[in-house]
């Protein structure tokens, strides 16, 4: 490929990733998800699905199918099911975390109430299964097996996350396992669902799953970092939320491991309490994170898992243009504003 052709190709891929797939999916979502009676059940569903975001998971379903030579249109229902399921988990997570904001807007339980949020979330889970039922035969069976496995793993990850709140010391490997279950497996499953719809060999479907698994870990680690150091306007969630909720993130684990006795004592004390005014708590924790180099260690871990993802990607049997498309998508995904 000549240099000028390559540059034009890169521009086309960037445009495709950030605009076309997402826009196609959003048009399909709005066509399929409509508010019906009872409105108090379906309006919260429409609300959370319209809050925005990168639409990472549904886009990856479409890209997974296209990567193996199958039209994205065949994967739209799987993409929709994944997005509905993902937002169901967010709706319930926000209740458990008592989060006031989601993508810079009021969470469903704040805008309505907890009971409405629980019931609407339940309905979303059922809708996800209903949407997947449009597939048939072996494809449907494989999709359901993967979806069920992933859904249960996400619940396991959420339980580990809650358990860690009452655990003073969490090991790095325990934390990575938790975020793999809570976040990464759904990213990986999204890509593999596209591969299943494309009817590729299991070995290649597993490789694209592993690519997504590593990319998902990198994404969640970056999310942890941005929770502390991000801009609330671009991050879309309450900055410092993990600190307020005493979550044992990668930053916290590294800080606790490397802290001086004074900083360790302060960190443990701060994470054992809930305060009405959290500004001082957030600022002091940030000081400890920086003093222990936890912020830089987190950035290095993000780079590690990103590179692992790309190393797996390089082994997948697909056209070079499709491999490059996924690489560029991954690189663009990891560029989020601080």
Beta strands, then each sheet from edge to edge (+ up, - down):
strand 1: 101-102
strand 2: 105-106
sheet 1: 1+ 2-
end
